[in-house]
């Protein structure tokens, strides 16, 4: 298992952020977010897709994984 797969599995199994990798707060119109401790690489996920990987994948690998989907 590579670093990215391990990181995604760790995020998906987190009870603190409910598998999103980020913590969100809102009060009225005010909104704030921060990275959950389960997400040390600050990945941005959309469902099962990685939107931003902070360099865990090289660009050619990221493009190839998008084409495979």
mmJSON file of the N, C-alpha and C atoms, coordinates in Angstrom:
{"data_MODEL":{"atom_site":{
"group_PDB":["ATOM","ATOM","ATOM","ATOM","ATOM","ATOM","ATOM","ATOM","ATOM","ATOM","ATOM","ATOM","ATOM","ATOM","ATOM","ATOM","ATOM","ATOM","ATOM","ATOM","ATOM","ATOM","ATOM","ATOM","ATOM","ATOM","ATOM","ATOM","ATOM","ATOM","ATOM","ATOM","ATOM","ATOM","ATOM","ATOM","ATOM","ATOM","ATOM","ATOM","ATOM","ATOM","ATOM","ATOM","ATOM","ATOM","ATOM","ATOM","ATOM","ATOM","ATOM","ATOM","ATOM","ATOM","ATOM","ATOM","ATOM","ATOM","ATOM","ATOM","ATOM","ATOM","ATOM","ATOM","ATOM","ATOM","ATOM","ATOM","ATOM","ATOM","ATOM","ATOM","ATOM","ATOM","ATOM","ATOM","ATOM","ATOM","ATOM","ATOM","ATOM","ATOM","ATOM","ATOM","ATOM","ATOM","ATOM","ATOM","ATOM","ATOM","ATOM","ATOM","ATOM","ATOM","ATOM","ATOM","ATOM","ATOM","ATOM","ATOM","ATOM","ATOM","ATOM","ATOM","ATOM","ATOM","ATOM","ATOM","ATOM","ATOM","ATOM","ATOM","ATOM","ATOM","ATOM","ATOM","ATOM","ATOM","ATOM","ATOM","ATOM","ATOM","ATOM","ATOM","ATOM","ATOM","ATOM","ATOM","ATOM","ATOM","ATOM","ATOM","ATOM","ATOM","ATOM","ATOM","ATOM","ATOM","ATOM","ATOM","ATOM","ATOM","ATOM","ATOM","ATOM","ATOM","ATOM","ATOM","ATOM","ATOM","ATOM","ATOM","ATOM","ATOM","ATOM","ATOM","ATOM","ATOM","ATOM","ATOM","ATOM","ATOM","ATOM","ATOM","ATOM","ATOM","ATOM","ATOM","ATOM","ATOM","ATOM","ATOM","ATOM","ATOM","ATOM","ATOM","ATOM","ATOM","ATOM","ATOM","ATOM","ATOM","ATOM","ATOM","ATOM","ATOM","ATOM","ATOM","ATOM","ATOM","ATOM","ATOM","ATOM","ATOM","ATOM","ATOM","ATOM","ATOM","ATOM","ATOM","ATOM","ATOM","ATOM","ATOM","ATOM","ATOM","ATOM"],
"id":[1,2,3,4,5,6,7,8,9,10,11,12,13,14,15,16,17,18,19,20,21,22,23,24,25,26,27,28,29,30,31,32,33,34,35,36,37,38,39,40,41,42,43,44,45,46,47,48,49,50,51,52,53,54,55,56,57,58,59,60,61,62,63,64,65,66,67,68,69,70,71,72,73,74,75,76,77,78,79,80,81,82,83,84,85,86,87,88,89,90,91,92,93,94,95,96,97,98,99,100,101,102,103,104,105,106,107,108,109,110,111,112,113,114,115,116,117,118,119,120,121,122,123,124,125,126,127,128,129,130,131,132,133,134,135,136,137,138,139,140,141,142,143,144,145,146,147,148,149,150,151,152,153,154,155,156,157,158,159,160,161,162,163,164,165,166,167,168,169,170,171,172,173,174,175,176,177,178,179,180,181,182,183,184,185,186,187,188,189,190,191,192,193,194,195,196,197,198,199,200,201,202,203,204,205,206,207],
"type_symbol":["N","C","C","N","C","C","N","C","C","N","C","C","N","C","C","N","C","C","N","C","C","N","C","C","N","C","C","N","C","C","N","C","C","N","C","C","N","C","C","N","C","C","N","C","C","N","C","C","N","C","C","N","C","C","N","C","C","N","C","C","N","C","C","N","C","C","N","C","C","N","C","C","N","C","C","N","C","C","N","C","C","N","C","C","N","C","C","N","C","C","N","C","C","N","C","C","N","C","C","N","C","C","N","C","C","N","C","C","N","C","C","N","C","C","N","C","C","N","C","C","N","C","C","N","C","C","N","C","C","N","C","C","N","C","C","N","C","C","N","C","C","N","C","C","N","C","C","N","C","C","N","C","C","N","C","C","N","C","C","N","C","C","N","C","C","N","C","C","N","C","C","N","C","C","N","C","C","N","C","C","N","C","C","N","C","C","N","C","C","N","C","C","N","C","C","N","C","C","N","C","C","N","C","C","N","C","C"],
"label_atom_id":["N","CA","C","N","CA","C","N","CA","C","N","CA","C","N","CA","C","N","CA","C","N","CA","C","N","CA","C","N","CA","C","N","CA","C","N","CA","C","N","CA","C","N","CA","C","N","CA","C","N","CA","C","N","CA","C","N","CA","C","N","CA","C","N","CA","C","N","CA","C","N","CA","C","N","CA","C","N","CA","C","N","CA","C","N","CA","C","N","CA","C","N","CA","C","N","CA","C","N","CA","C","N","CA","C","N","CA","C","N","CA","C","N","CA","C","N","CA","C","N","CA","C","N","CA","C","N","CA","C","N","CA","C","N","CA","C","N","CA","C","N","CA","C","N","CA","C","N","CA","C","N","CA","C","N","CA","C","N","CA","C","N","CA","C","N","CA","C","N","CA","C","N","CA","C","N","CA","C","N","CA","C","N","CA","C","N","CA","C","N","CA","C","N","CA","C","N","CA","C","N","CA","C","N","CA","C","N","CA","C","N","CA","C","N","CA","C","N","CA","C","N","CA","C","N","CA","C","N","CA","C","N","CA","C","N","CA","C","N","CA","C"],
"label_alt_id":[null,null,null,null,null,null,null,null,null,null,null,null,null,null,null,null,null,null,null,null,null,null,null,null,null,null,null,null,null,null,null,null,null,null,null,null,null,null,null,null,null,null,null,null,null,null,null,null,null,null,null,null,null,null,null,null,null,null,null,null,null,null,null,null,null,null,null,null,null,null,null,null,null,null,null,null,null,null,null,null,null,null,null,null,null,null,null,null,null,null,null,null,null,null,null,null,null,null,null,null,null,null,null,null,null,null,null,null,null,null,null,null,null,null,null,null,null,null,null,null,null,null,null,null,null,null,null,null,null,null,null,null,null,null,null,null,null,null,null,null,null,null,null,null,null,null,null,null,null,null,null,null,null,null,null,null,null,null,null,null,null,null,null,null,null,null,null,null,null,null,null,null,null,null,null,null,null,null,null,null,null,null,null,null,null,null,null,null,null,null,null,null,null,null,null,null,null,null,null,null,null,null,null,null,null,null,null],
"label_comp_id":["UNK","UNK","UNK","UNK","UNK","UNK","UNK","UNK","UNK","UNK","UNK","UNK","UNK","UNK","UNK","UNK","UNK","UNK","UNK","UNK","UNK","UNK","UNK","UNK","UNK","UNK","UNK","UNK","UNK","UNK","UNK","UNK","UNK","UNK","UNK","UNK","UNK","UNK","UNK","UNK","UNK","UNK","UNK","UNK","UNK","UNK","UNK","UNK","UNK","UNK","UNK","UNK","UNK","UNK","UNK","UNK","UNK","UNK","UNK","UNK","UNK","UNK","UNK","UNK","UNK","UNK","UNK","UNK","UNK","UNK","UNK","UNK","UNK","UNK","UNK","UNK","UNK","UNK","UNK","UNK","UNK","UNK","UNK","UNK","UNK","UNK","UNK","UNK","UNK","UNK","UNK","UNK","UNK","UNK","UNK","UNK","UNK","UNK","UNK","UNK","UNK","UNK","UNK","UNK","UNK","UNK","UNK","UNK","UNK","UNK","UNK","UNK","UNK","UNK","UNK","UNK","UNK","UNK","UNK","UNK","UNK","UNK","UNK","UNK","UNK","UNK","UNK","UNK","UNK","UNK","UNK","UNK","UNK","UNK","UNK","UNK","UNK","UNK","UNK","UNK","UNK","UNK","UNK","UNK","UNK","UNK","UNK","UNK","UNK","UNK","UNK","UNK","UNK","UNK","UNK","UNK","UNK","UNK","UNK","UNK","UNK","UNK","UNK","UNK","UNK","UNK","UNK","UNK","UNK","UNK","UNK","UNK","UNK","UNK","UNK","UNK","UNK","UNK","UNK","UNK","UNK","UNK","UNK","UNK","UNK","UNK","UNK","UNK","UNK","UNK","UNK","UNK","UNK","UNK","UNK","UNK","UNK","UNK","UNK","UNK","UNK","UNK","UNK","UNK","UNK","UNK","UNK"],
"label_asym_id":["A","A","A","A","A","A","A","A","A","A","A","A","A","A","A","A","A","A","A","A","A","A","A","A","A","A","A","A","A","A","A","A","A","A","A","A","A","A","A","A","A","A","A","A","A","A","A","A","A","A","A","A","A","A","A","A","A","A","A","A","A","A","A","A","A","A","A","A","A","A","A","A","A","A","A","A","A","A","A","A","A","A","A","A","A","A","A","A","A","A","A","A","A","A","A","A","A","A","A","A","A","A","A","A","A","A","A","A","A","A","A","A","A","A","A","A","A","A","A","A","A","A","A","A","A","A","A","A","A","A","A","A","A","A","A","A","A","A","A","A","A","A","A","A","A","A","A","A","A","A","A","A","A","A","A","A","A","A","A","A","A","A","A","A","A","A","A","A","A","A","A","A","A","A","A","A","A","A","A","A","A","A","A","A","A","A","A","A","A","A","A","A","A","A","A","A","A","A","A","A","A","A","A","A","A","A","A"],
"label_entity_id":["1","1","1","1","1","1","1","1","1","1","1","1","1","1","1","1","1","1","1","1","1","1","1","1","1","1","1","1","1","1","1","1","1","1","1","1","1","1","1","1","1","1","1","1","1","1","1","1","1","1","1","1","1","1","1","1","1","1","1","1","1","1","1","1","1","1","1","1","1","1","1","1","1","1","1","1","1","1","1","1","1","1","1","1","1","1","1","1","1","1","1","1","1","1","1","1","1","1","1","1","1","1","1","1","1","1","1","1","1","1","1","1","1","1","1","1","1","1","1","1","1","1","1","1","1","1","1","1","1","1","1","1","1","1","1","1","1","1","1","1","1","1","1","1","1","1","1","1","1","1","1","1","1","1","1","1","1","1","1","1","1","1","1","1","1","1","1","1","1","1","1","1","1","1","1","1","1","1","1","1","1","1","1","1","1","1","1","1","1","1","1","1","1","1","1","1","1","1","1","1","1","1","1","1","1","1","1"],
"label_seq_id":[1,1,1,2,2,2,3,3,3,4,4,4,5,5,5,6,6,6,7,7,7,8,8,8,9,9,9,10,10,10,11,11,11,12,12,12,13,13,13,14,14,14,15,15,15,16,16,16,17,17,17,18,18,18,19,19,19,20,20,20,21,21,21,22,22,22,23,23,23,24,24,24,25,25,25,26,26,26,27,27,27,28,28,28,29,29,29,30,30,30,31,31,31,32,32,32,33,33,33,34,34,34,35,35,35,36,36,36,37,37,37,38,38,38,39,39,39,40,40,40,41,41,41,42,42,42,43,43,43,44,44,44,45,45,45,46,46,46,47,47,47,48,48,48,49,49,49,50,50,50,51,51,51,52,52,52,53,53,53,54,54,54,55,55,55,56,56,56,57,57,57,58,58,58,59,59,59,60,60,60,61,61,61,62,62,62,63,63,63,64,64,64,65,65,65,66,66,66,67,67,67,68,68,68,69,69,69],
"pdbx_PDB_ins_code":[null,null,null,null,null,null,null,null,null,null,null,null,null,null,null,null,null,null,null,null,null,null,null,null,null,null,null,null,null,null,null,null,null,null,null,null,null,null,null,null,null,null,null,null,null,null,null,null,null,null,null,null,null,null,null,null,null,null,null,null,null,null,null,null,null,null,null,null,null,null,null,null,null,null,null,null,null,null,null,null,null,null,null,null,null,null,null,null,null,null,null,null,null,null,null,null,null,null,null,null,null,null,null,null,null,null,null,null,null,null,null,null,null,null,null,null,null,null,null,null,null,null,null,null,null,null,null,null,null,null,null,null,null,null,null,null,null,null,null,null,null,null,null,null,null,null,null,null,null,null,null,null,null,null,null,null,null,null,null,null,null,null,null,null,null,null,null,null,null,null,null,null,null,null,null,null,null,null,null,null,null,null,null,null,null,null,null,null,null,null,null,null,null,null,null,null,null,null,null,null,null,null,null,null,null,null,null],
"Cartn_x":[0.852,0.0,0.903,0.631,1.459,0.956,1.721,1.428,0.028,-0.368,-1.67,-2.806,-2.718,-3.773,-3.891,-2.746,-2.749,-3.385,-3.022,-3.572,-5.087,-5.564,-7.008,-7.742,-7.179,-7.802,-7.881,-6.832,-6.816,-7.896,-8.061,-9.091,-10.482,-10.716,-12.046,-12.495,-11.538,-11.874,-11.889,-11.742,-11.711,-13.129,-13.371,-14.684,-14.796,-13.667,-13.667,-14.192,-13.774,-14.202,-15.211,-15.628,-16.573,-16.063,-14.747,-14.168,-13.965,-14.061,-13.869,-12.444,-11.701,-10.338,-10.245,-11.384,-11.428,-12.511,-12.316,-13.296,-13.924,-15.233,-15.963,-16.784,-16.815,-17.653,-18.411,-19.627,-20.383,-21.286,-21.367,-22.253,-22.89,-24.172,-24.821,-24.154,-23.657,-22.995,-21.492,-20.955,-19.524,-19.22,-18.122,-17.754,-16.245,-15.793,-14.367,-14.101,-12.907,-12.519,-11.033,-10.646,-9.236,-9.039,-7.809,-7.472,-7.57,-8.177,-8.31,-6.941,-6.668,-5.401,-5.186,-6.231,-6.092,-5.563,-5.452,-5.083,-3.775,-2.643,-1.387,-0.859,-1.277,-0.817,-1.745,-2.783,-3.746,-4.372,-4.766,-5.434,-6.806,-7.251,-8.612,-9.32,-10.371,-11.092,-12.482,-12.974,-14.352,-14.896,-15.593,-16.049,-14.844,-14.665,-13.523,-12.382,-12.534,-11.504,-10.651,-9.369,-8.448,-8.384,-8.807,-8.768,-7.385,-6.773,-5.438,-4.659,-3.419,-2.669,-1.401,-1.083,0.067,1.377,1.47,2.706,2.884,1.875,2.016,2.1,1.386,1.485,2.226,3.041,3.644,2.566,2.761,1.755,1.402,2.366,1.994,1.135,1.443,0.641,-0.778,-0.912,-2.228,-3.05,-2.44,-3.156,-3.55,-2.675,-2.984,-4.125,-4.173,-5.265,-6.59,-6.562,-7.796,-8.306,-7.378,-7.768,-8.335,-7.843,-8.314,-9.741,-10.145,-11.518,-12.444],
"Cartn_y":[-1.17,0.0,1.24,2.161,3.354,4.419,5.508,6.571,7.162,7.381,7.985,7.07,5.79,4.85,4.784,4.757,4.709,5.977,7.129,8.398,8.462,8.025,8.044,7.084,5.919,4.952,5.533,6.214,6.831,7.906,8.7,9.748,9.124,8.153,7.532,6.861,6.404,5.711,6.627,7.929,8.875,9.21,9.052,9.395,10.874,11.543,12.949,13.853,13.583,14.406,13.689,12.496,11.681,11.352,11.157,10.721,11.793,13.07,14.132,14.652,14.516,15.024,16.469,17.129,18.529,18.723,19.713,20.066,21.391,21.473,22.669,23.219,24.539,25.204,26.312,26.536,27.686,28.22,29.532,30.232,31.344,31.178,32.16,32.18,33.348,33.48,33.212,33.128,32.881,31.408,31.144,29.771,29.633,28.517,28.275,26.783,26.448,25.039,24.903,23.711,23.396,21.921,21.546,20.158,19.331,18.168,17.247,16.62,16.265,15.594,14.282,13.658,12.417,12.668,13.928,14.306,15.114,14.486,15.241,15.772,15.194,15.658,16.712,17.091,18.111,17.782,16.525,16.11,16.756,17.055,17.533,16.454,15.9,14.792,15.228,14.617,14.794,13.401,12.872,11.494,10.573,9.784,8.877,9.456,10.678,11.292,12.241,12.274,13.213,14.454,15.598,16.845,17.468,17.407,17.974,17.055,16.73,15.722,16.222,17.508,18.095,17.386,16.882,16.284,14.805,14.128,12.697,11.911,12.359,11.756,12.73,12.203,13.08,13.443,14.511,14.959,13.907,13.193,12.157,11.05,10.656,9.624,10.118,11.382,11.942,11.995,12.428,12.482,11.094,10.113,8.748,8.175,8.494,7.971,8.634,9.902,10.565,9.957,9.619,9.036,7.63,6.923,5.561,5.558,6.647,6.723,7.058],
"Cartn_z":[0.0,0.0,0.0,-0.897,-0.949,0.029,0.097,1.061,0.88,-0.36,-0.637,-0.201,-0.518,-0.118,1.405,2.091,3.551,4.121,3.56,4.044,3.842,2.69,2.418,3.344,3.581,4.495,5.91,6.343,7.669,7.785,6.745,6.754,6.767,5.909,5.799,7.096,7.917,9.165,10.378,10.183,11.303,11.768,13.053,13.618,13.95,14.125,14.527,13.404,12.159,11.019,10.13,10.529,9.752,8.355,8.241,6.977,5.934,6.304,5.317,5.273,6.38,6.442,6.873,7.01,7.425,8.47,9.316,10.334,9.944,10.029,9.603,10.762,10.878,11.868,11.181,11.638,11.133,12.236,12.268,13.192,12.37,12.074,11.212,9.853,9.458,8.166,8.236,9.447,9.608,9.385,8.689,8.351,8.485,9.023,9.142,8.977,8.556,8.43,8.729,9.126,9.31,9.061,8.837,8.541,9.818,9.711,10.839,11.136,12.386,12.707,11.944,11.444,10.676,9.272,8.877,7.519,7.519,7.881,7.998,6.668,5.539,4.234,3.633,4.361,3.938,2.573,2.408,1.18,1.109,-0.086,-0.3,-1.098,-0.513,-1.122,-1.541,-2.61,-3.06,-3.307,-2.32,-2.419,-2.399,-3.438,-3.526,-4.351,-4.838,-5.674,-4.855,-5.167,-4.534,-5.419,-4.885,-5.648,-5.57,-4.386,-4.188,-3.283,-3.652,-2.915,-2.246,-2.328,-1.646,-2.008,-3.239,-3.719,-3.419,-2.858,-2.606,-3.909,-4.907,-6.239,-7.137,-8.009,-9.0,-10.017,-10.733,-11.69,-12.732,-13.34,-14.319,-13.703,-12.456,-11.809,-11.55,-11.147,-10.88,-12.165,-13.249,-14.533,-15.004,-14.817,-15.226,-14.401,-13.121,-12.278,-12.652,-13.087,-13.508,-14.814,-15.731,-17.002,-16.812,-15.791,-15.525,-15.0,-14.365,-13.804,-14.875],
"occupancy":[1.0,1.0,1.0,1.0,1.0,1.0,1.0,1.0,1.0,1.0,1.0,1.0,1.0,1.0,1.0,1.0,1.0,1.0,1.0,1.0,1.0,1.0,1.0,1.0,1.0,1.0,1.0,1.0,1.0,1.0,1.0,1.0,1.0,1.0,1.0,1.0,1.0,1.0,1.0,1.0,1.0,1.0,1.0,1.0,1.0,1.0,1.0,1.0,1.0,1.0,1.0,1.0,1.0,1.0,1.0,1.0,1.0,1.0,1.0,1.0,1.0,1.0,1.0,1.0,1.0,1.0,1.0,1.0,1.0,1.0,1.0,1.0,1.0,1.0,1.0,1.0,1.0,1.0,1.0,1.0,1.0,1.0,1.0,1.0,1.0,1.0,1.0,1.0,1.0,1.0,1.0,1.0,1.0,1.0,1.0,1.0,1.0,1.0,1.0,1.0,1.0,1.0,1.0,1.0,1.0,1.0,1.0,1.0,1.0,1.0,1.0,1.0,1.0,1.0,1.0,1.0,1.0,1.0,1.0,1.0,1.0,1.0,1.0,1.0,1.0,1.0,1.0,1.0,1.0,1.0,1.0,1.0,1.0,1.0,1.0,1.0,1.0,1.0,1.0,1.0,1.0,1.0,1.0,1.0,1.0,1.0,1.0,1.0,1.0,1.0,1.0,1.0,1.0,1.0,1.0,1.0,1.0,1.0,1.0,1.0,1.0,1.0,1.0,1.0,1.0,1.0,1.0,1.0,1.0,1.0,1.0,1.0,1.0,1.0,1.0,1.0,1.0,1.0,1.0,1.0,1.0,1.0,1.0,1.0,1.0,1.0,1.0,1.0,1.0,1.0,1.0,1.0,1.0,1.0,1.0,1.0,1.0,1.0,1.0,1.0,1.0,1.0,1.0,1.0,1.0,1.0,1.0],
"B_iso_or_equiv":[0.0,0.0,0.0,0.0,0.0,0.0,0.0,0.0,0.0,0.0,0.0,0.0,0.0,0.0,0.0,0.0,0.0,0.0,0.0,0.0,0.0,0.0,0.0,0.0,0.0,0.0,0.0,0.0,0.0,0.0,0.0,0.0,0.0,0.0,0.0,0.0,0.0,0.0,0.0,0.0,0.0,0.0,0.0,0.0,0.0,0.0,0.0,0.0,0.0,0.0,0.0,0.0,0.0,0.0,0.0,0.0,0.0,0.0,0.0,0.0,0.0,0.0,0.0,0.0,0.0,0.0,0.0,0.0,0.0,0.0,0.0,0.0,0.0,0.0,0.0,0.0,0.0,0.0,0.0,0.0,0.0,0.0,0.0,0.0,0.0,0.0,0.0,0.0,0.0,0.0,0.0,0.0,0.0,0.0,0.0,0.0,0.0,0.0,0.0,0.0,0.0,0.0,0.0,0.0,0.0,0.0,0.0,0.0,0.0,0.0,0.0,0.0,0.0,0.0,0.0,0.0,0.0,0.0,0.0,0.0,0.0,0.0,0.0,0.0,0.0,0.0,0.0,0.0,0.0,0.0,0.0,0.0,0.0,0.0,0.0,0.0,0.0,0.0,0.0,0.0,0.0,0.0,0.0,0.0,0.0,0.0,0.0,0.0,0.0,0.0,0.0,0.0,0.0,0.0,0.0,0.0,0.0,0.0,0.0,0.0,0.0,0.0,0.0,0.0,0.0,0.0,0.0,0.0,0.0,0.0,0.0,0.0,0.0,0.0,0.0,0.0,0.0,0.0,0.0,0.0,0.0,0.0,0.0,0.0,0.0,0.0,0.0,0.0,0.0,0.0,0.0,0.0,0.0,0.0,0.0,0.0,0.0,0.0,0.0,0.0,0.0,0.0,0.0,0.0,0.0,0.0,0.0],
"pdbx_formal_charge":[null,null,null,null,null,null,null,null,null,null,null,null,null,null,null,null,null,null,null,null,null,null,null,null,null,null,null,null,null,null,null,null,null,null,null,null,null,null,null,null,null,null,null,null,null,null,null,null,null,null,null,null,null,null,null,null,null,null,null,null,null,null,null,null,null,null,null,null,null,null,null,null,null,null,null,null,null,null,null,null,null,null,null,null,null,null,null,null,null,null,null,null,null,null,null,null,null,null,null,null,null,null,null,null,null,null,null,null,null,null,null,null,null,null,null,null,null,null,null,null,null,null,null,null,null,null,null,null,null,null,null,null,null,null,null,null,null,null,null,null,null,null,null,null,null,null,null,null,null,null,null,null,null,null,null,null,null,null,null,null,null,null,null,null,null,null,null,null,null,null,null,null,null,null,null,null,null,null,null,null,null,null,null,null,null,null,null,null,null,null,null,null,null,null,null,null,null,null,null,null,null,null,null,null,null,null,null],
"auth_seq_id":[1,1,1,2,2,2,3,3,3,4,4,4,5,5,5,6,6,6,7,7,7,8,8,8,9,9,9,10,10,10,11,11,11,12,12,12,13,13,13,14,14,14,15,15,15,16,16,16,17,17,17,18,18,18,19,19,19,20,20,20,21,21,21,22,22,22,23,23,23,24,24,24,25,25,25,26,26,26,27,27,27,28,28,28,29,29,29,30,30,30,31,31,31,32,32,32,33,33,33,34,34,34,35,35,35,36,36,36,37,37,37,38,38,38,39,39,39,40,40,40,41,41,41,42,42,42,43,43,43,44,44,44,45,45,45,46,46,46,47,47,47,48,48,48,49,49,49,50,50,50,51,51,51,52,52,52,53,53,53,54,54,54,55,55,55,56,56,56,57,57,57,58,58,58,59,59,59,60,60,60,61,61,61,62,62,62,63,63,63,64,64,64,65,65,65,66,66,66,67,67,67,68,68,68,69,69,69],
"auth_comp_id":["UNK","UNK","UNK","UNK","UNK","UNK","UNK","UNK","UNK","UNK","UNK","UNK","UNK","UNK","UNK","UNK","UNK","UNK","UNK","UNK","UNK","UNK","UNK","UNK","UNK","UNK","UNK","UNK","UNK","UNK","UNK","UNK","UNK","UNK","UNK","UNK","UNK","UNK","UNK","UNK","UNK","UNK","UNK","UNK","UNK","UNK","UNK","UNK","UNK","UNK","UNK","UNK","UNK","UNK","UNK","UNK","UNK","UNK","UNK","UNK","UNK","UNK","UNK","UNK","UNK","UNK","UNK","UNK","UNK","UNK","UNK","UNK","UNK","UNK","UNK","UNK","UNK","UNK","UNK","UNK","UNK","UNK","UNK","UNK","UNK","UNK","UNK","UNK","UNK","UNK","UNK","UNK","UNK","UNK","UNK","UNK","UNK","UNK","UNK","UNK","UNK","UNK","UNK","UNK","UNK","UNK","UNK","UNK","UNK","UNK","UNK","UNK","UNK","UNK","UNK","UNK","UNK","UNK","UNK","UNK","UNK","UNK","UNK","UNK","UNK","UNK","UNK","UNK","UNK","UNK","UNK","UNK","UNK","UNK","UNK","UNK","UNK","UNK","UNK","UNK","UNK","UNK","UNK","UNK","UNK","UNK","UNK","UNK","UNK","UNK","UNK","UNK","UNK","UNK","UNK","UNK","UNK","UNK","UNK","UNK","UNK","UNK","UNK","UNK","UNK","UNK","UNK","UNK","UNK","UNK","UNK","UNK","UNK","UNK","UNK","UNK","UNK","UNK","UNK","UNK","UNK","UNK","UNK","UNK","UNK","UNK","UNK","UNK","UNK","UNK","UNK","UNK","UNK","UNK","UNK","UNK","UNK","UNK","UNK","UNK","UNK","UNK","UNK","UNK","UNK","UNK","UNK"],
"auth_asym_id":["A","A","A","A","A","A","A","A","A","A","A","A","A","A","A","A","A","A","A","A","A","A","A","A","A","A","A","A","A","A","A","A","A","A","A","A","A","A","A","A","A","A","A","A","A","A","A","A","A","A","A","A","A","A","A","A","A","A","A","A","A","A","A","A","A","A","A","A","A","A","A","A","A","A","A","A","A","A","A","A","A","A","A","A","A","A","A","A","A","A","A","A","A","A","A","A","A","A","A","A","A","A","A","A","A","A","A","A","A","A","A","A","A","A","A","A","A","A","A","A","A","A","A","A","A","A","A","A","A","A","A","A","A","A","A","A","A","A","A","A","A","A","A","A","A","A","A","A","A","A","A","A","A","A","A","A","A","A","A","A","A","A","A","A","A","A","A","A","A","A","A","A","A","A","A","A","A","A","A","A","A","A","A","A","A","A","A","A","A","A","A","A","A","A","A","A","A","A","A","A","A","A","A","A","A","A","A"],
"auth_atom_id":["N","CA","C","N","CA","C","N","CA","C","N","CA","C","N","CA","C","N","CA","C","N","CA","C","N","CA","C","N","CA","C","N","CA","C","N","CA","C","N","CA","C","N","CA","C","N","CA","C","N","CA","C","N","CA","C","N","CA","C","N","CA","C","N","CA","C","N","CA","C","N","CA","C","N","CA","C","N","CA","C","N","CA","C","N","CA","C","N","CA","C","N","CA","C","N","CA","C","N","CA","C","N","CA","C","N","CA","C","N","CA","C","N","CA","C","N","CA","C","N","CA","C","N","CA","C","N","CA","C","N","CA","C","N","CA","C","N","CA","C","N","CA","C","N","CA","C","N","CA","C","N","CA","C","N","CA","C","N","CA","C","N","CA","C","N","CA","C","N","CA","C","N","CA","C","N","CA","C","N","CA","C","N","CA","C","N","CA","C","N","CA","C","N","CA","C","N","CA","C","N","CA","C","N","CA","C","N","CA","C","N","CA","C","N","CA","C","N","CA","C","N","CA","C","N","CA","C","N","CA","C","N","CA","C","N","CA","C","N","CA","C"],
"pdbx_PDB_model_num":[1,1,1,1,1,1,1,1,1,1,1,1,1,1,1,1,1,1,1,1,1,1,1,1,1,1,1,1,1,1,1,1,1,1,1,1,1,1,1,1,1,1,1,1,1,1,1,1,1,1,1,1,1,1,1,1,1,1,1,1,1,1,1,1,1,1,1,1,1,1,1,1,1,1,1,1,1,1,1,1,1,1,1,1,1,1,1,1,1,1,1,1,1,1,1,1,1,1,1,1,1,1,1,1,1,1,1,1,1,1,1,1,1,1,1,1,1,1,1,1,1,1,1,1,1,1,1,1,1,1,1,1,1,1,1,1,1,1,1,1,1,1,1,1,1,1,1,1,1,1,1,1,1,1,1,1,1,1,1,1,1,1,1,1,1,1,1,1,1,1,1,1,1,1,1,1,1,1,1,1,1,1,1,1,1,1,1,1,1,1,1,1,1,1,1,1,1,1,1,1,1,1,1,1,1,1,1]
}}}
